[in-house]
Amino acid sequence: MNNPLLKSYNTPFQTPPFDQIKAAHFMPAIEEAIKEANLEIEAITSENEAPTFENTVEALEFSGKKLHDIASILSNLNSAETNEQIQATAREASPLFSEFSNNIFQNTRLFERINAVYAKKEELGLDKEQKVLLENSYKAFKRNGADLNVKDKARFKEISKRLSELSLSYGENVLAETNEYELVISEEKDLSGLPDSAIKQAANTAKSKGKEGQWVFSLQAPSFLPFMENADNRKLREQLYKAYMAKANKNDARDNKTIIQEIVTLRSEKAGLLGYASYADYVLEERMAEDKFKVQKFLDDLLQQALPKAKEEVSEIKAFIQELGDDIDLQRWDWAYYSEKLKKKKYAIDDELLRPYFKLENVLDGVFQTAEKLYDIRFEELKNIPVYHEDVTTYEVKNMAGEHVAIFYTDFHPREGKRGGAWMTGYRDQYRRDGEDIRPLVSNVCNFTPSSPGNPSLLTFNEVTTLFHEFGHALHAMLANSKYASLSGANVYWDFVELPSQIFENWCYEKECLDLFARHYETGEKIPQEYIEKIKASSTYHEAYATVRQISLALLDMAYFSLDHEAAQSIADITKFEEGAMASTELFPKVKDAMMSTQFGHIFAGGYASGYYSYKWAEVLDADAFSLFKEKGIFNKEVAKSFKDNILSKGGSEHPMELYKRFRGRAPKIDALLERAGLK
């Protein structure tokens, strides 16, 4: 087979040749790349010279590049443009990746060489980044079973392999449930309250599904959210909400509850094999938060600040419902609807008022201009980079001297082959080798309101902040300046990784930034000053409620993974377990069959297990960090250079707290977050 994955990429900037890659190419390429990587490992372990940093630690860091590249392409396609063949390939490849990883970390001769270098670390004259790589390498072996006996090593391998299979199945079930559901509306009266943009999009969806003359709403965010916020038909809101919250919780072949029980049990067993009391103890050892007790205290303290205010916000909505004369008891499917109505009343602002000023192409240009003003980089669209779908656009990122910085892919609209949400990913991390600076390939993938015939893609303000958020992650990857890929860009402690993304959202609320791009898509008129003031005034609207919601998810995450193995095995009922974990944050009556656990992909199909708290943790950092920009000027070059040099470019090459203190001049304080959220 003529396999493009096994050749040197004859493409601009050695980007993946998506126009040549087919699903059938992956397994042969993966098997060949594993053989190649194993030979590289064999070369390290059979080295006659005594172990050195260069011939062991650095050699291991640079090994397996071809396999890593192929795995990243498969993983990204399985998230952004999957199909049955890609999913089947991912399932087949997953145990091979696990076995390969386990074989490395449980390679006795390799660990002995790493250990020998580690024992002499103080005598080697290593620089900071080399020291971190050595420390990380040594810890990785210890944390992946290198010290276990033969029996426990075998069990550790079994667990790792099974967990990778379970995570894939979990994600496939959620995607299938999301794609399958349709709310089909045949009578125009049932569209009452919905904005024209939502109605037109639902009509286009119906037409694409052969249901012309009807309207189809889905569980994809650009369809689901406008319906929940605006549809006057309460029964249909209830129907759509219950469908959304019952994903993978129907006691059928796509039910995720048994998968959850097995994942929780296996993760706790894995941690126990390594001597940790729980999976959370294992994970948090490598986080800024350090242990589960600090995380719990952080969440409890924040909940104490937010819960009373959140209850006031719920009471305010109930009073507003009475004021309107609506004879209902407030339920979950009512919250977004009445919250949006009250917001319009209080601030005379809503998504439909703002959408005309947020044409997607203009917002993206604003993101680029913001990055240029802060970090002296610019973006040029390229037409010659192969892409995996026609929706994908590519850009070359350059510095002001015209030097190449990165390749940036954008993929912004929902489709059946793409999972929900928004994320940053990469096809190559930045690193340096043999005097060459290998620059990164970075991608932002989102699910924004798509354009339709005669209608451009007009974003909600929440979608604007999402684009800025994900682009903040992309900047972290693009501006990386490390020796080693494993320490480059966003390869940092999990509770630090959201700082670059969340801080970038802050610019969306500033007139100086909005004036760069927020123009009416028809008239070219700048967004009025009064709208900007309303955006800022409404920025803390129901922030306490949103904070409690985030805390509830973090508490659920910690509840699952703080269990010891015996307790994890004894979870008898996922529904009751979830209710107990989130009870302290509950503001509404329980809805039958509604469940977060069965669709909580962050912790069961992603990397956030024992780490969901990091969103709120990073908010403390981003609010505190942005306060310096506010003090000095949001486009202050000196502050921006310090943030770039001390945070964005450093990746994981130093401890994040040291990097943060170098930028800010002190440790972070929570005051700025409480003030910004209206909780102080």
Disulfide bonds with the S-S distance in Angstrom:
none
